[in-house]
Amino acid sequence: RRALQTQIDILEQQKNEATHQQQRLERECHLLRGKVGEGEEEIAEMKKSRDIANSEIDTLITKFDMLKKHKDQLEGEKASINRQLKDVSEERAVLESRLENIHQTLEQSEKEKTNLQQDIGKLQKTS
């Protein structure tokens, strides 16, 4: 009977220890569930932040593409203007050359006029 009581006491003690351990594990489990919930909230917030960042990246890529197209267009216009400037410079050189020829012709005409006037003067004196 004493041996049975000792076994009962030991089993009772083991039962109490098991109950305490179960309660401790339940508290730990509750804490871990809370941490999991917090972690899930953080993950959801991070996903929202990621989605916002991805949207901003897409917007920046679109703006960059538009700016690149605009830059290409401006470079095309610049090339066209440079060609026009070259054409104008060449035309100016031609016109300046013509103007110089006209000045030389005028100078020659003035000399010829002066010579003719002198010849007329000489002829009038002799007649």
FIGU-512760 format. One record per residue: x, y, z of N, C-alpha, C in turn; residue in three letters. Coordinates in Angstrom, 1 decimal. Each point is the difference from the previous one (the first is absolute). Last residue first. Layout:
# FIGU-512760
n_xx,n_yy,n_zz,ca_xx,ca_yy,ca_zz,c_xx,c_yy,c_zz,aa
X,Y,Z,X,Y,Z,X,Y,Z,ALA
...
END
This chain:
# FIGU-512760
n_xx,n_yy,n_zz,ca_xx,ca_yy,ca_zz,c_xx,c_yy,c_zz,aa
39.2,119.8,-130.8,-0.9,0.4,-1.1,-0.4,1.4,0.0,SER
2.9,-2.2,3.3,0.6,0.0,-1.3,-1.0,0.4,-1.1,THR
-1.4,-0.3,4.5,1.1,1.1,-0.1,0.6,0.0,-1.4,LYS
-3.3,-3.3,1.0,-0.6,1.3,0.0,1.1,1.1,-0.1,GLN
1.4,-4.4,0.5,-0.6,0.2,-1.3,-0.6,1.4,-0.1,LEU
1.7,-1.3,4.1,1.1,0.2,-0.9,-0.5,0.3,-1.4,LYS
-3.1,-1.2,3.3,0.6,1.3,0.3,1.1,0.4,-1.0,GLY
-1.9,-4.3,-0.1,-1.0,1.0,-0.5,0.6,1.4,0.2,ILE
2.4,-3.5,1.8,0.1,0.0,-1.5,-0.9,1.0,-0.6,ASP
-0.2,-0.6,4.6,1.3,0.7,-0.3,0.1,0.0,-1.5,GLN
-3.6,-2.3,1.6,-0.2,1.5,0.3,1.2,0.7,-0.4,GLN
0.2,-4.7,-0.2,-0.8,0.6,-1.1,-0.2,1.5,0.2,LEU
2.3,-2.3,3.4,0.8,0.1,-1.2,-0.8,0.6,-1.2,ASN
-2.3,-0.7,4.0,1.0,1.0,0.2,0.8,0.2,-1.2,THR
-2.9,-3.6,0.1,-0.8,1.3,-0.1,1.0,1.2,0.0,LYS
1.7,-4.3,0.8,-0.3,0.2,-1.4,-0.7,1.3,-0.2,GLU
0.9,-1.2,4.4,1.2,0.3,-0.7,-0.2,0.3,-1.5,LYS
-3.7,-1.5,2.5,0.4,1.4,0.4,1.3,0.4,-0.7,GLU
-1.4,-4.4,-0.5,-0.9,0.9,-0.8,0.3,1.4,0.3,SER
2.2,-3.3,2.5,0.5,0.0,-1.4,-0.8,1.0,-0.9,GLN
-1.4,-0.7,4.4,1.3,0.7,0.0,0.5,0.1,-1.4,GLU
-3.8,-2.6,0.6,-0.3,1.5,0.2,1.3,0.8,0.0,LEU
0.4,-4.7,-0.2,-0.6,0.5,-1.2,-0.3,1.5,0.1,THR
1.4,-2.1,3.9,1.2,0.1,-1.0,-0.5,0.5,-1.3,GLN
-3.3,-0.8,3.2,0.9,1.1,0.4,1.1,0.2,-1.0,HIS
-2.7,-3.7,-0.5,-0.8,1.2,-0.4,0.9,1.2,0.3,ILE
1.6,-4.1,1.4,0.1,0.1,-1.5,-0.7,1.3,-0.4,ASN
-0.4,-1.1,4.5,1.4,0.4,-0.3,0.2,0.2,-1.5,GLU
-4.1,-1.8,1.4,0.1,1.4,0.4,1.4,0.6,-0.3,LEU
-0.7,-4.6,-0.7,-0.7,0.8,-1.0,0.1,1.5,0.3,ARG
1.6,-3.0,3.2,0.9,0.0,-1.1,-0.6,0.8,-1.2,SER
-2.6,-0.5,3.9,1.2,0.9,0.3,0.9,0.0,-1.2,GLU
-3.6,-3.0,-0.2,-0.4,1.4,-0.2,1.1,1.0,0.3,LEU
0.9,-4.6,0.7,-0.3,0.2,-1.5,-0.4,1.5,-0.2,VAL
0.5,-1.4,4.4,1.3,0.0,-0.6,-0.1,0.3,-1.5,ALA
-3.9,-0.7,2.4,0.6,1.3,0.4,1.3,0.1,-0.7,ARG
-2.1,-4.1,-0.3,-0.7,1.0,-0.9,0.6,1.4,0.3,GLU
1.5,-3.5,2.7,0.5,-0.2,-1.4,-0.6,1.0,-0.9,GLU
-1.5,0.0,4.4,1.4,0.4,-0.1,0.5,-0.1,-1.4,SER
-4.3,-1.7,0.8,0.0,1.5,0.1,1.4,0.5,-0.1,VAL
-0.5,-4.6,0.3,-0.5,0.5,-1.3,0.0,1.5,0.0,ASP
1.1,-2.0,4.0,1.1,-0.3,-0.9,-0.5,0.6,-1.4,LYS
-3.2,0.2,3.4,1.1,1.0,0.2,1.2,-0.2,-1.0,LEU
-3.5,-3.2,0.0,-0.5,1.3,-0.6,1.1,1.1,0.2,GLN
0.8,-4.2,1.9,0.1,-0.1,-1.4,-0.4,1.3,-0.7,ARG
-0.5,-0.3,4.7,1.5,0.1,-0.4,0.1,-0.1,-1.5,ASN
-4.3,-0.6,1.7,0.4,1.4,0.1,1.5,0.2,-0.4,ILE
-1.7,-4.4,0.3,-0.6,0.7,-1.1,0.4,1.5,0.0,SER
1.4,-2.7,3.6,0.7,-0.4,-1.3,-0.6,0.8,-1.2,ALA
-2.2,0.6,4.1,1.3,0.6,0.0,0.8,-0.3,-1.2,LYS
-4.1,-2.1,0.6,-0.2,1.4,-0.3,1.3,0.7,0.0,GLU
0.1,-4.4,1.4,-0.3,0.0,-1.4,-0.2,1.5,-0.5,GLY
0.7,-0.7,4.6,1.2,-0.3,-0.7,-0.2,0.0,-1.5,GLU
-3.7,0.4,2.8,0.7,1.2,0.0,1.4,-0.2,-0.8,LEU
-2.7,-3.8,0.5,-0.7,1.0,-0.8,0.8,1.3,-0.1,GLN
1.4,-3.3,3.0,0.3,-0.4,-1.4,-0.6,1.0,-1.0,ASP
-1.0,0.7,4.5,1.4,0.3,-0.2,0.4,-0.4,-1.5,LYS
-4.3,-1.1,1.6,0.1,1.4,-0.2,1.5,0.4,-0.3,HIS
-0.8,-4.5,1.1,-0.6,0.3,-1.3,0.1,1.5,-0.3,LYS
1.4,-1.3,4.2,1.0,-0.5,-1.0,-0.6,0.3,-1.4,LYS
-2.7,1.0,3.7,1.1,1.0,-0.1,1.0,-0.5,-1.1,LEU
-3.5,-2.9,1.0,-0.5,1.2,-0.7,1.1,1.0,-0.2,MET
1.0,-3.8,2.4,-0.2,-0.4,-1.4,-0.5,1.3,-0.7,ASP
0.5,0.4,4.6,1.3,-0.1,-0.6,-0.2,-0.3,-1.5,PHE
-3.9,0.0,2.6,0.6,1.3,-0.1,1.3,0.0,-0.8,LYS
-1.8,-4.2,1.2,-0.8,0.7,-1.1,0.5,1.4,-0.2,THR
2.0,-2.3,3.5,0.4,-0.6,-1.3,-0.8,0.6,-1.1,ILE
-1.2,1.3,4.3,1.3,0.5,-0.4,0.5,-0.5,-1.3,LEU
-3.9,-1.8,1.8,-0.3,1.4,-0.4,1.3,0.6,-0.4,THR
0.3,-4.3,1.8,-0.7,0.0,-1.4,-0.2,1.4,-0.5,ASP
1.7,-0.4,4.4,1.0,-0.4,-1.0,-0.6,0.0,-1.4,ILE
-2.9,0.7,3.6,0.8,1.2,-0.3,1.1,-0.3,-1.0,GLU
-2.7,-3.6,1.3,-0.8,0.9,-0.7,0.8,1.3,-0.3,SER
2.0,-3.2,2.7,-0.1,-0.5,-1.3,-0.8,0.9,-0.9,ASN
0.2,1.0,4.6,1.3,0.2,-0.6,0.0,-0.4,-1.5,ALA
-3.9,-1.0,2.5,0.2,1.5,-0.2,1.3,0.3,-0.7,ILE
-0.7,-4.4,1.4,-0.9,0.3,-1.1,0.1,1.5,-0.4,ASP
2.4,-1.5,3.7,0.6,-0.5,-1.2,-0.8,0.4,-1.2,ARG
-1.7,1.0,4.3,1.1,0.8,-0.4,0.7,-0.4,-1.3,SER
-3.4,-2.8,1.7,-0.6,1.3,-0.4,1.1,1.0,-0.5,LYS
1.4,-4.0,1.9,-0.5,-0.3,-1.3,-0.7,1.3,-0.6,LYS
1.6,0.1,4.5,1.1,0.0,-1.0,-0.5,-0.3,-1.4,MET
-3.2,-0.2,3.4,0.5,1.4,-0.2,1.2,0.1,-1.0,GLU
-1.6,-4.3,1.3,-1.0,0.7,-0.8,0.4,1.4,-0.3,ALA
2.7,-2.5,2.9,0.1,-0.5,-1.4,-1.0,0.7,-0.9,ILE
-0.2,0.9,4.6,1.2,0.6,-0.6,0.2,-0.4,-1.5,GLU
-3.5,-2.0,2.4,-0.3,1.4,-0.2,1.2,0.7,-0.7,GLU
0.7,-4.4,1.4,-0.9,0.0,-1.2,-0.4,1.4,-0.3,GLU
2.5,-0.7,3.9,0.8,-0.2,-1.2,-0.8,0.0,-1.3,GLY
-2.2,0.3,4.1,0.7,1.2,-0.2,0.9,-0.1,-1.3,GLU
-2.3,-3.8,1.4,-1.0,1.0,-0.4,0.7,1.3,-0.3,GLY
2.6,-3.4,1.9,-0.4,-0.4,-1.4,-0.9,1.1,-0.6,VAL
1.0,0.4,4.6,1.1,0.4,-0.9,-0.2,-0.3,-1.4,LYS
-3.2,-1.5,3.1,0.0,1.5,-0.1,1.1,0.5,-0.9,GLY
-0.2,-4.6,0.9,-1.1,0.4,-0.9,0.0,1.5,-0.2,ARG
3.0,-1.7,3.2,0.5,-0.2,-1.4,-1.1,0.3,-1.0,LEU
-1.1,0.3,4.6,0.9,1.0,-0.4,0.5,-0.1,-1.4,LEU
-2.7,-3.4,1.6,-0.8,1.2,-0.1,0.9,1.2,-0.4,HIS
2.1,-4.1,1.0,-0.8,-0.1,-1.2,-0.8,1.3,-0.3,CYS
2.2,-0.4,4.1,0.9,0.2,-1.0,-0.6,0.0,-1.4,GLU
-2.7,-1.1,3.7,0.3,1.4,0.0,1.0,0.3,-1.1,ARG
-1.1,-4.5,0.5,-1.1,0.8,-0.5,0.2,1.5,0.0,GLU
3.2,-2.8,1.9,0.1,-0.2,-1.4,-1.2,0.7,-0.7,LEU
0.1,-0.1,4.7,1.2,0.8,-0.5,0.0,0.0,-1.5,ARG
-3.1,-2.8,2.1,-0.4,1.4,0.1,1.1,0.9,-0.5,GLN
0.9,-4.6,0.2,-1.0,0.3,-1.1,-0.4,1.4,0.1,GLN
2.9,-1.4,3.3,0.7,0.0,-1.3,-1.0,0.3,-1.1,GLN
-1.7,-0.7,4.3,0.7,1.3,0.0,0.7,0.2,-1.4,HIS
-2.1,-4.1,0.7,-1.0,1.0,-0.1,0.7,1.4,-0.1,THR
2.6,-3.8,0.8,-0.4,0.0,-1.4,-1.1,1.1,-0.2,ALA
1.6,-0.6,4.3,1.1,0.5,-0.8,-0.5,0.1,-1.5,GLU
-2.9,-2.1,3.0,0.0,1.5,0.3,1.1,0.6,-0.9,ASN
-0.3,-4.6,-0.2,-1.2,0.6,-0.6,0.0,1.5,0.2,LYS
3.3,-2.5,2.1,0.3,0.0,-1.4,-1.2,0.7,-0.8,GLN
-0.6,-0.8,4.6,1.1,1.0,-0.2,0.3,0.2,-1.5,GLN
-2.9,-3.5,1.2,-0.7,1.3,0.2,1.0,1.2,-0.2,GLU
1.7,-4.4,-0.1,-0.8,0.3,-1.2,-0.8,1.3,0.1,LEU
2.5,-1.4,3.7,0.9,0.3,-1.1,-0.8,0.3,-1.3,ILE
-2.4,-1.4,3.7,0.6,1.3,0.3,0.9,0.4,-1.2,ASP
-1.8,-4.3,-0.1,-1.1,1.0,-0.2,0.6,1.4,0.2,ILE
2.8,-3.5,1.0,-0.1,0.1,-1.4,-1.1,1.0,-0.4,GLN
0.6,-0.9,4.5,1.2,0.7,-0.5,-0.1,0.2,-1.5,THR
-3.3,-2.5,2.1,-0.2,1.4,0.4,1.2,0.8,-0.6,GLN
0.2,-4.6,-0.4,-1.0,0.5,-0.9,-0.2,1.5,0.2,LEU
2.8,-2.3,2.9,0.6,0.1,-1.3,-0.9,0.6,-1.0,ALA
-1.7,-0.9,4.3,1.0,1.1,0.0,0.6,0.2,-1.3,ARG
-2.7,-3.8,0.5,-0.8,1.2,0.0,0.9,1.2,0.0,ARG
END
